Every structure is written in C-alpha cells, then in structure tokens.
C-alpha cells in the first residue's frame, strides 16, 4: 500500500514546547520528519546534544550501579540548572 500525501507546511512544534530547551525541540523536530531518508536515525539521535548530560553522568559514574531512572533525574536537574 502506497501513501502519497500532498506536501503540507506545518506550524511547528516549538510553540507547544515552550517549557523545553532548544536541544529538546531540535531533537523532536528531527525525529518527526516524515521521510525516513531524511529523518534522524536512532544512533544519530543518541549522539544529539540533548543527551550530552546523560553521557557526562554515565562517564563519571560508569563504575557505580546507577539506574537509568536516576540518570534521567540527573539530566532533568542538569537542564534546570543550565536552562537556556
């Protein structure tokens, strides 16, 4: 089944995400591109600057048994302290 929707210009998601950082909005925009040839891959998404804080925490706490939930909490704290 082939779906060929006509091109349509959107209004942008940023106006709905005013509480989010520009990195967050950029990542979401890249993930929501309809054409898979132009959409960011999962591997590329994980290298996006949005995840810099998580990578930093993982590097510094690699040997400890820190949970993923704790990493997300630390990321939120990091973003709040470094809000753009």
C-alpha positions as CSV (number, residue, x, y, z in Angstrom):
1,X,0.0,0.0,0.0
2,X,1.5,3.3,-1.0
3,X,0.6,6.5,0.7
4,X,1.4,9.7,-1.1
5,X,0.2,12.6,1.0
6,X,0.4,16.1,-0.5
7,X,3.1,18.3,0.9
8,X,1.8,20.4,3.7
9,X,3.7,23.0,5.7
10,X,3.2,22.7,9.4
11,X,3.1,25.3,12.1
12,X,6.0,23.8,14.1
13,X,6.0,22.0,17.4
14,X,8.1,24.6,19.2
15,X,5.1,26.7,20.0
16,X,3.7,23.8,22.0
17,X,7.0,23.1,23.8
18,X,7.8,26.5,25.3
19,X,9.0,24.8,28.5
20,X,11.6,22.8,26.7
21,X,15.2,23.6,25.7
22,X,16.1,24.3,22.1
23,X,18.0,21.0,22.1
24,X,14.8,19.2,23.0
25,X,12.8,20.9,20.3
26,X,15.5,20.3,17.7
27,X,15.7,16.5,18.5
28,X,11.9,16.2,18.4
29,X,11.8,18.0,15.0
30,X,14.5,15.7,13.6
31,X,12.7,12.6,14.9
32,X,9.3,13.7,13.4
33,X,10.5,14.1,9.8
34,X,8.1,12.0,7.7
35,X,10.5,10.8,5.1
36,X,12.7,8.1,6.6
37,X,15.6,9.0,4.2
38,X,15.7,12.5,5.8
39,X,14.8,11.5,9.4
40,X,17.5,11.1,12.0
41,X,18.4,7.5,12.9
42,X,18.2,6.1,16.4
43,X,22.0,6.1,16.6
44,X,22.2,9.7,15.4
45,X,19.5,10.7,17.9
46,X,21.6,9.2,20.7
47,X,24.5,11.4,19.7
48,X,22.3,14.5,19.7
49,X,23.4,17.3,22.2
50,X,20.1,16.6,24.1
51,X,21.8,13.6,25.6
52,X,25.1,15.3,26.5
53,X,24.3,15.5,30.2
54,X,23.4,11.8,30.3
55,X,26.6,10.9,28.6
56,X,28.5,13.0,31.0
57,X,26.9,11.4,34.0
58,X,27.5,7.9,32.5
59,X,31.2,8.7,32.0
60,X,31.6,9.9,35.6
61,X,29.5,7.2,37.2
62,X,30.3,4.3,34.9
63,X,31.7,2.0,37.6
64,X,28.8,2.7,40.0
65,X,25.4,0.9,39.8
66,X,23.4,4.0,38.8
67,X,20.0,3.2,37.4
68,X,18.6,4.7,34.1
69,X,15.8,6.4,36.1
70,X,18.5,8.1,38.2
71,X,20.3,9.2,35.1
72,X,17.1,10.8,33.8
73,X,16.6,12.6,37.1
74,X,20.1,13.9,36.9
75,X,19.5,15.0,33.4
76,X,16.5,17.0,34.5
77,X,18.5,18.6,37.3
78,X,21.3,19.5,34.8
79,X,18.9,21.0,32.3
80,X,17.2,23.1,35.1
81,X,20.5,24.5,36.3
82,X,21.7,25.2,32.7
83,X,18.4,26.4,31.2
84,X,18.9,28.4,28.0
